Amino acid sequence: MTLDVAGRTALVTGASQGIGQAISARLAQAGMRVWMVARRPAPLDQAVRAIPGDVRAYAADLQSSAARDGLVEAIRSDDQGLHLLVNNAGIIHLGRTEDASEDDFSEQLQANVVAPYALTRSLLPLLEGSGGQIVFINSSAGKTSNPGAGQFSATQHAMRAFADSLRAEVNQRGIRVTVVHPGRTATPRQAEIHSFEGRSYRPERLMQPSDVADVVLCAVTLPRSAEVTEIALRPMLKT
């Protein structure tokens, strides 16, 4: 038996493309009401129109505390509550240590660590009241570190540490916390990484965003007697 999530409400950040869009589509297919959040309104509206079901767009730059406050207030004002938060939004800057700037590092820390931390903290009361769940879409860089991605990897390790601490704090309050570490997935970000590495981009050899979405749905529909704490995924075809 799986947990029935139909009619429950999910919020997915970074939802206008790639993994975030795929997760939103899969949750909507399972009958959830989905708030899709992203920074750019036009791609977000296009993504929402492509997904059947109870789906709505909310454009916000989550690096802004005012934008986060507006989103939280919109969720609180909605009479359907919140049952699932998927922290997927983030950015990446690539460069070896001698070339990467401190500004790039600060921007990644703000987008990949501070923003999801602050949003999660603000939404905890709603999630606690609903027996909610939190999913962090991390990266394989949150488990290992590769040349040219030290700054990004540091933010992913920090996000993993926050999620682990949070889990220990909120499990007894009825909230489950899952961290997903996708390997190379066919997304616009991965195309950028391949270009930086000077490699040919062959998306058909990589995981697909729908693969990650399937795993997320499996984790959040697990019966409440168990919790998936961490999932690592890799492409079947190794390079």
Secondary structure, DSSP 4 states (H G I P E B T S, - for coil): -----TT-EEEEES-SSHHHHHHHHHHHHTT-EEEEEES-HHHHHHHHHTS-SSEEEEE--TTSHHHHHHHHHHHHHSTT---EEEE---------TTT--HHHHHHHHIIIIIHHHHHHHHHHHHHHHTT-EEEEE--GGGT---TT-HHHHHHHHHHHHHHHHHHHHHGGGT-EEEEEEE-SBSSHHHHHHHHHHT----GGGSB-HHHHHHHHHHHHTS-TT----EEEE--SS--
